[in-house]
Amino acid sequence: MSAGRLTYTGLWTDFRDNTGNPGSSDTTLQAFFDRHLGTRYQDLLAEFSNYKTEAPPQTAATVNNQQYYHNPPGIVDIESVNIDIGDQNIPLIVVNSQQIWDELNYITLANYPTHVFPRRDDFGLWPIPNAVYTINFSSHYRDRNLTTADVTTGTVTVTNNDATVTHSGTSFTALMVGRWFQATQDGYWYRVASFTDASNIELESVFEGSSGATLAYVIGQSPELPEETHIALSYGCTADYFRGPRKDKATAKDWDDQYDDVLEKAKKRYASRSNKRLIRRNIIKRADDQVSWLWTKTIT
């Protein structure tokens, strides 16, 4: 199978072909694949930690007089936080210093939050919210394992320069948000941004192919990694299969070599990518300046 974007079903198909089990529906074989796909995927996500994966912006609500809030599942670190005040969406100043955070919290203000302090498992807001506000945050996250087969039931209608996809029946679900869509006559992949109803979803960007109706399609889970590395997941699971159930170390090594080859090429390509968070670290100085001003005002 050529390199490119692969879904769970594509990886499962490739694995069966590699292991000499094309088209197999053996549940034991699939359980083995699922376990090792999860392990290999998490290993690759760790290897390519510089290749930031970002979940769609998420929202939460503050609680009156509550300062700290747990990160949603899968969050590695928070990139930015905004808060809705009336019709304004105000960016919060990020504090990355415990000392500055402690100094801020020595000052008591009754106000909406203006600063956010990301920690390992949660984040703090200052001033402590005095009402219920909507907070919006973008974050770097660790993707969940791939476990769901592609959806291809029915047909779809797509329109050039329009993000709406309409199903011929009612096969869409809210769980499809975040997965990838492809109209098979177009060949390009688009992330699913939102679920409207069982017959309509919205793509993250407008459909750029030719308009069409009664088109075959695919909606599937796909690795949040550079597309050229997707095939490595199949190679890795195949190596695990020959090393494990088949007890064939020589063949396992051949597949390991192919896995390593894909990784080495990708590492060279992405080695120069910044491993810094999207927020600029000099924002610490900005926060420090504001704390100094607040302390001066408080003392005065």
SULURLIN-V727874 format. One record per residue. N is the residue number from 1. RES is the residue in three letters. BURIAL is 1 if it has 16 or more other C-alpha atoms within 10 Angstrom, else 0. Layout:
# SULURLIN-V727874
n=N res=RES burial=BURIAL
n=N res=RES burial=BURIAL
This chain:
# SULURLIN-V727874
n=1 res=MET burial=0
n=2 res=SER burial=0
n=3 res=ALA burial=0
n=4 res=GLY burial=0
n=5 res=ARG burial=1
n=6 res=LEU burial=1
n=7 res=THR burial=1
n=8 res=TYR burial=1
n=9 res=THR burial=1
n=10 res=GLY burial=1
n=11 res=LEU burial=1
n=12 res=TRP burial=1
n=13 res=THR burial=1
n=14 res=ASP burial=1
n=15 res=PHE burial=1
n=16 res=ARG burial=1
n=17 res=ASP burial=1
n=18 res=ASN burial=1
n=19 res=THR burial=0
n=20 res=GLY burial=0
n=21 res=ASN burial=0
n=22 res=PRO burial=0
n=23 res=GLY burial=0
n=24 res=SER burial=0
n=25 res=SER burial=0
n=26 res=ASP burial=0
n=27 res=THR burial=0
n=28 res=THR burial=0
n=29 res=LEU burial=0
n=30 res=GLN burial=0
n=31 res=ALA burial=0
n=32 res=PHE burial=0
n=33 res=PHE burial=1
n=34 res=ASP burial=1
n=35 res=ARG burial=0
n=36 res=HIS burial=1
n=37 res=LEU burial=1
n=38 res=GLY burial=1
n=39 res=THR burial=0
n=40 res=ARG burial=1
n=41 res=TYR burial=1
n=42 res=GLN burial=1
n=43 res=ASP burial=0
n=44 res=LEU burial=1
n=45 res=LEU burial=1
n=46 res=ALA burial=0
n=47 res=GLU burial=0
n=48 res=PHE burial=1
n=49 res=SER burial=1
n=50 res=ASN burial=1
n=51 res=TYR burial=1
n=52 res=LYS burial=1
n=53 res=THR burial=1
n=54 res=GLU burial=1
n=55 res=ALA burial=1
n=56 res=PRO burial=0
n=57 res=PRO burial=0
n=58 res=GLN burial=0
n=59 res=THR burial=0
n=60 res=ALA burial=0
n=61 res=ALA burial=0
n=62 res=THR burial=1
n=63 res=VAL burial=1
n=64 res=ASN burial=0
n=65 res=ASN burial=0
n=66 res=GLN burial=0
n=67 res=GLN burial=1
n=68 res=TYR burial=1
n=69 res=TYR burial=1
n=70 res=HIS burial=0
n=71 res=ASN burial=1
n=72 res=PRO burial=0
n=73 res=PRO burial=0
n=74 res=GLY burial=0
n=75 res=ILE burial=1
n=76 res=VAL burial=1
n=77 res=ASP burial=1
n=78 res=ILE burial=1
n=79 res=GLU burial=1
n=80 res=SER burial=1
n=81 res=VAL burial=1
n=82 res=ASN burial=1
n=83 res=ILE burial=1
n=84 res=ASP burial=1
n=85 res=ILE burial=0
n=86 res=GLY burial=0
n=87 res=ASP burial=0
n=88 res=GLN burial=0
n=89 res=ASN burial=0
n=90 res=ILE burial=1
n=91 res=PRO burial=1
n=92 res=LEU burial=1
n=93 res=ILE burial=1
n=94 res=VAL burial=1
n=95 res=VAL burial=1
n=96 res=ASN burial=1
n=97 res=SER burial=0
n=98 res=GLN burial=0
n=99 res=GLN burial=0
n=100 res=ILE burial=1
n=101 res=TRP burial=1
n=102 res=ASP burial=0
n=103 res=GLU burial=0
n=104 res=LEU burial=1
n=105 res=ASN burial=0
n=106 res=TYR burial=0
n=107 res=ILE burial=0
n=108 res=THR burial=0
n=109 res=LEU burial=0
n=110 res=ALA burial=0
n=111 res=ASN burial=0
n=112 res=TYR burial=1
n=113 res=PRO burial=1
n=114 res=THR burial=1
n=115 res=HIS burial=1
n=116 res=VAL burial=1
n=117 res=PHE burial=1
n=118 res=PRO burial=1
n=119 res=ARG burial=0
n=120 res=ARG burial=0
n=121 res=ASP burial=0
n=122 res=ASP burial=0
n=123 res=PHE burial=1
n=124 res=GLY burial=1
n=125 res=LEU burial=1
n=126 res=TRP burial=1
n=127 res=PRO burial=1
n=128 res=ILE burial=1
n=129 res=PRO burial=1
n=130 res=ASN burial=1
n=131 res=ALA burial=0
n=132 res=VAL burial=0
n=133 res=TYR burial=1
n=134 res=THR burial=0
n=135 res=ILE burial=1
n=136 res=ASN burial=1
n=137 res=PHE burial=1
n=138 res=SER burial=1
n=139 res=SER burial=1
n=140 res=HIS burial=1
n=141 res=TYR burial=1
n=142 res=ARG burial=1
n=143 res=ASP burial=1
n=144 res=ARG burial=0
n=145 res=ASN burial=1
n=146 res=LEU burial=1
n=147 res=THR burial=1
n=148 res=THR burial=0
n=149 res=ALA burial=0
n=150 res=ASP burial=1
n=151 res=VAL burial=1
n=152 res=THR burial=0
n=153 res=THR burial=1
n=154 res=GLY burial=0
n=155 res=THR burial=1
n=156 res=VAL burial=1
n=157 res=THR burial=1
n=158 res=VAL burial=1
n=159 res=THR burial=1
n=160 res=ASN burial=0
n=161 res=ASN burial=0
n=162 res=ASP burial=0
n=163 res=ALA burial=1
n=164 res=THR burial=1
n=165 res=VAL burial=1
n=166 res=THR burial=1
n=167 res=HIS burial=1
n=168 res=SER burial=1
n=169 res=GLY burial=0
n=170 res=THR burial=0
n=171 res=SER burial=0
n=172 res=PHE burial=1
n=173 res=THR burial=0
n=174 res=ALA burial=0
n=175 res=LEU burial=0
n=176 res=MET burial=1
n=177 res=VAL burial=1
n=178 res=GLY burial=1
n=179 res=ARG burial=1
n=180 res=TRP burial=1
n=181 res=PHE burial=1
n=182 res=GLN burial=1
n=183 res=ALA burial=1
n=184 res=THR burial=0
n=185 res=GLN burial=0
n=186 res=ASP burial=0
n=187 res=GLY burial=0
n=188 res=TYR burial=0
n=189 res=TRP burial=1
n=190 res=TYR burial=1
n=191 res=ARG burial=1
n=192 res=VAL burial=1
n=193 res=ALA burial=1
n=194 res=SER burial=1
n=195 res=PHE burial=1
n=196 res=THR burial=0
n=197 res=ASP burial=0
n=198 res=ALA burial=0
n=199 res=SER burial=1
n=200 res=ASN burial=1
n=201 res=ILE burial=1
n=202 res=GLU burial=1
n=203 res=LEU burial=1
n=204 res=GLU burial=1
n=205 res=SER burial=0
n=206 res=VAL burial=1
n=207 res=PHE burial=1
n=208 res=GLU burial=0
n=209 res=GLY burial=1
n=210 res=SER burial=0
n=211 res=SER burial=0
n=212 res=GLY burial=0
n=213 res=ALA burial=0
n=214 res=THR burial=0
n=215 res=LEU burial=1
n=216 res=ALA burial=0
n=217 res=TYR burial=1
n=218 res=VAL burial=1
n=219 res=ILE burial=1
n=220 res=GLY burial=1
n=221 res=GLN burial=1
n=222 res=SER burial=1
n=223 res=PRO burial=1
n=224 res=GLU burial=1
n=225 res=LEU burial=1
n=226 res=PRO burial=0
n=227 res=GLU burial=0
n=228 res=GLU burial=1
n=229 res=THR burial=1
n=230 res=HIS burial=1
n=231 res=ILE burial=1
n=232 res=ALA burial=1
n=233 res=LEU burial=1
n=234 res=SER burial=1
n=235 res=TYR burial=1
n=236 res=GLY burial=1
n=237 res=CYS burial=1
n=238 res=THR burial=1
n=239 res=ALA burial=1
n=240 res=ASP burial=1
n=241 res=TYR burial=1
n=242 res=PHE burial=1
n=243 res=ARG burial=1
n=244 res=GLY burial=0
n=245 res=PRO burial=0
n=246 res=ARG burial=0
n=247 res=LYS burial=0
n=248 res=ASP burial=0
n=249 res=LYS burial=0
n=250 res=ALA burial=0
n=251 res=THR burial=1
n=252 res=ALA burial=1
n=253 res=LYS burial=0
n=254 res=ASP burial=0
n=255 res=TRP burial=1
n=256 res=ASP burial=1
n=257 res=ASP burial=0
n=258 res=GLN burial=1
n=259 res=TYR burial=1
n=260 res=ASP burial=0
n=261 res=ASP burial=0
n=262 res=VAL burial=1
n=263 res=LEU burial=1
n=264 res=GLU burial=0
n=265 res=LYS burial=0
n=266 res=ALA burial=1
n=267 res=LYS burial=1
n=268 res=LYS burial=0
n=269 res=ARG burial=0
n=270 res=TYR burial=0
n=271 res=ALA burial=0
n=272 res=SER burial=0
n=273 res=ARG burial=0
n=274 res=SER burial=0
n=275 res=ASN burial=0
n=276 res=LYS burial=0
n=277 res=ARG burial=0
n=278 res=LEU burial=0
n=279 res=ILE burial=0
n=280 res=ARG burial=0
n=281 res=ARG burial=0
n=282 res=ASN burial=0
n=283 res=ILE burial=0
n=284 res=ILE burial=1
n=285 res=LYS burial=0
n=286 res=ARG burial=0
n=287 res=ALA burial=1
n=288 res=ASP burial=1
n=289 res=ASP burial=0
n=290 res=GLN burial=0
n=291 res=VAL burial=1
n=292 res=SER burial=0
n=293 res=TRP burial=0
n=294 res=LEU burial=0
n=295 res=TRP burial=0
n=296 res=THR burial=0
n=297 res=LYS burial=0
n=298 res=THR burial=0
n=299 res=ILE burial=0
n=300 res=THR burial=0
